[in-house]
Amino acid sequence: MIHFDELPEFRKDFKRLVKKYKSLPEDLQEFRNVISTVPLGTSKHFSVIIRTEILYIIKARFFCRYLKGSSLRIIYAYFEDKKTIEFLELYYKGDKENEDYERIQKYLVSNK
């Protein structure tokens, strides 16, 4: 069984986006169901952007029913040994081209 956690920054991203896209809570639950079975993803919509000895940082397309597509991106860390997934960032592709690299670097430093 996989344990899920969220960074405070992720919660802030989520709160901001849920105002626009009402289906996000259900969409996130569906996403959790998928990655609890296959944490590294199953298709070209998932890519490991950083791999260390203790964790994987994965960027995935996040399907939102309200948007009728996958223009949201979600970044999460997967700790294979602890069976833990921690959500780091959620963003809309139209607002922001790429993930917050500084946030990821800070996260990596705090998880050495």
BAROVEX-472796 format. One record per atom (N, C-alpha, C): x, y, z. Coordinates in steps of 0.1 Angstrom, whole numbers, padded with zeros to 4 digits, always signed. Layout:
XYZ
...
This chain:
+0008-0012+0000
+0000+0000+0000
+0009+0013+0000
+0006+0022-0009
+0014+0034-0010
+0008+0045-0001
+0017+0052+0006
+0013+0063+0014
+0015+0076+0006
+0005+0085+0006
+0005+0098-0001
+0007+0110+0008
+0015+0119+0004
+0017+0132+0011
+0018+0143+0001
+0017+0155+0007
+0017+0167-0002
+0026+0178+0004
+0033+0185-0004
+0040+0197+0001
+0030+0208+0003
+0033+0217+0013
+0024+0229+0015
+0023+0237+0002
+0033+0238-0006
+0033+0245-0019
+0023+0238-0029
+0023+0225-0028
+0014+0217-0037
-0001+0221-0033
-0003+0221-0020
-0017+0224-0015
-0021+0238-0020
-0012+0247-0020
-0015+0261-0024
-0018+0260-0039
-0010+0253-0047
-0013+0252-0062
-0027+0246-0064
-0029+0235-0056
-0042+0228-0058
-0054+0237-0054
-0053+0244-0043
-0064+0253-0039
-0067+0264-0049
-0056+0269-0055
-0058+0280-0065
-0065+0274-0078
-0060+0262-0082
-0066+0256-0094
-0080+0250-0093
-0083+0246-0080
-0096+0240-0078
-0107+0250-0080
-0104+0263-0078
-0114+0273-0080
-0119+0274-0094
-0109+0271-0103
-0112+0272-0118
-0118+0258-0123
-0112+0248-0118
-0115+0234-0123
-0121+0226-0112
-0134+0226-0112
-0142+0219-0101
-0140+0204-0099
-0135+0198-0110
-0134+0183-0109
-0121+0178-0103
-0112+0188-0100
-0099+0184-0095
-0098+0174-0083
-0106+0176-0073
-0105+0166-0062
-0107+0152-0066
-0118+0150-0075
-0120+0136-0080
-0109+0132-0090
-0104+0141-0098
-0093+0138-0107
-0081+0134-0100
-0078+0141-0089
-0066+0137-0081
-0068+0124-0075
-0080+0120-0070
-0082+0107-0064
-0080+0096-0075
-0085+0099-0087
-0083+0089-0098
-0068+0088-0101
-0061+0099-0101
-0046+0098-0104
-0039+0090-0093
-0043+0092-0081
-0037+0084-0070
-0040+0069-0072
-0052+0066-0076
-0055+0052-0079
-0045+0046-0089
-0043+0054-0100
-0034+0049-0111
-0020+0047-0106
-0014+0058-0099
+0000+0057-0095
+0002+0048-0083
-0008+0045-0076
-0006+0035-0065
-0004+0021-0070
-0009+0019-0082
-0006+0006-0089
+0007+0006-0096
+0009+0017-0104
+0021+0018-0112
+0028+0032-0109
+0036+0033-0098
+0041+0046-0094
+0050+0053-0104
+0056+0046-0113
+0065+0053-0123
+0057+0056-0136
+0044+0053-0136
+0036+0056-0147
+0036+0045-0157
+0027+0046-0167
+0025+0035-0177
+0027+0039-0191
+0028+0052-0194
+0028+0056-0208
+0038+0067-0210
+0037+0073-0222
+0046+0084-0226
+0041+0097-0218
+0030+0096-0211
+0025+0108-0203
+0032+0109-0190
+0041+0100-0187
+0049+0100-0174
+0064+0101-0178
+0072+0109-0171
+0086+0109-0174
+0094+0112-0161
+0104+0103-0159
+0112+0105-0147
+0122+0116-0150
+0121+0127-0143
+0130+0139-0146
+0142+0139-0138
+0142+0133-0126
+0154+0131-0118
+0153+0118-0111
+0165+0111-0110
+0165+0099-0102
+0177+0099-0093
+0175+0097-0080
+0186+0096-0071
+0186+0082-0065
+0195+0079-0055
+0195+0066-0049
+0183+0063-0041
+0176+0074-0036
+0165+0071-0027
+0151+0075-0033
+0151+0083-0044
+0138+0087-0049
+0138+0090-0064
+0126+0090-0070
+0124+0094-0084
+0115+0107-0083
+0119+0116-0092
+0110+0128-0094
+0103+0126-0107
+0090+0125-0107
+0083+0122-0120
+0074+0134-0123
+0073+0137-0136
+0065+0147-0142
+0054+0139-0150
+0042+0142-0148
+0031+0135-0155
+0021+0145-0160
+0014+0141-0171
+0002+0148-0175
-0009+0145-0166
-0016+0155-0162
-0027+0152-0153
-0040+0155-0160
-0048+0145-0161
-0061+0146-0168
-0071+0153-0159
-0078+0163-0164
-0088+0170-0157
-0101+0170-0165
-0111+0164-0159
-0124+0163-0167
-0130+0177-0170
-0128+0186-0161
-0133+0200-0164
-0127+0206-0176
-0114+0203-0178
-0106+0209-0189
-0108+0200-0202
-0113+0188-0200
-0115+0179-0211
-0101+0176-0218
-0091+0175-0210
-0078+0172-0216
-0067+0172-0206
-0055+0171-0211
-0044+0169-0202
-0034+0181-0202
-0040+0193-0200
-0031+0205-0200
-0026+0208-0186
-0029+0200-0177
-0023+0202-0163
-0011+0192-0162
-0001+0197-0154
+0011+0188-0151
+0012+0187-0136
+0016+0175-0132
+0018+0172-0118
+0032+0167-0116
+0039+0171-0106
+0052+0167-0103
+0052+0160-0089
+0057+0148-0089
+0057+0141-0076
+0070+0133-0074
+0073+0130-0061
+0084+0122-0058
+0080+0108-0053
+0087+0098-0058
+0083+0084-0054
+0095+0078-0047
+0093+0074-0034
+0103+0067-0026
+0100+0052-0027
+0108+0045-0035
+0105+0031-0037
+0106+0023-0023
+0116+0025-0016
+0118+0018-0003
+0108+0021+0007
+0103+0033+0008
+0093+0037+0018
+0079+0035+0013
+0077+0032+0000
+0064+0031-0006
+0056+0044-0004
+0062+0055-0007
+0056+0068-0004
+0057+0077-0017
+0046+0084-0019
+0045+0094-0030
+0042+0107-0024
+0050+0117-0028
+0048+0131-0022
+0046+0140-0034
+0034+0147-0034
+0031+0156-0045
+0038+0169-0043
+0045+0174-0053
+0053+0186-0052
+0047+0198-0058
+0041+0196-0070
+0037+0207-0078
+0025+0203-0088
+0016+0213-0090
+0005+0211-0099
+0004+0224-0107
+0004+0224-0120
+0003+0236-0127
-0004+0234-0141
-0009+0246-0145
-0016+0246-0158
-0006+0250-0169
-0005+0242-0179
+0004+0244-0190
+0003+0258-0196
-0009+0264-0197
-0012+0277-0203
-0006+0288-0194
-0004+0286-0181
+0001+0296-0172
+0016+0296-0171
+0021+0284-0172
+0035+0282-0169
+0041+0271-0178
+0052+0273-0185
+0057+0264-0194
+0063+0251-0188
+0071+0254-0177
+0078+0242-0171
+0076+0242-0156
+0080+0231-0150
+0080+0229-0135
+0089+0239-0128
+0086+0241-0115
+0094+0250-0107
+0107+0243-0103
+0118+0245-0111
+0130+0238-0108
+0136+0241-0095
+0135+0253-0090
+0140+0257-0077
+0133+0249-0066
+0120+0248-0067
+0112+0240-0057
+0117+0225-0057
+0120+0220-0069
+0125+0206-0069
+0139+0205-0063
+0147+0214-0066
+0161+0214-0061
+0161+0215-0045
+0152+0224-0040
+0151+0226-0026
+0146+0213-0019
+0137+0207-0026
+0131+0194-0021
+0142+0183-0021
+0150+0183-0031
+0161+0173-0032
+0171+0175-0021
+0174+0187-0018
+0184+0190-0007
+0178+0186+0006
+0165+0188+0008
+0159+0184+0021
+0157+0169+0022
+0159+0162+0012
+0157+0147+0012
+0169+0139+0009
+0181+0144+0013
+0193+0137+0011
+0196+0127+0022
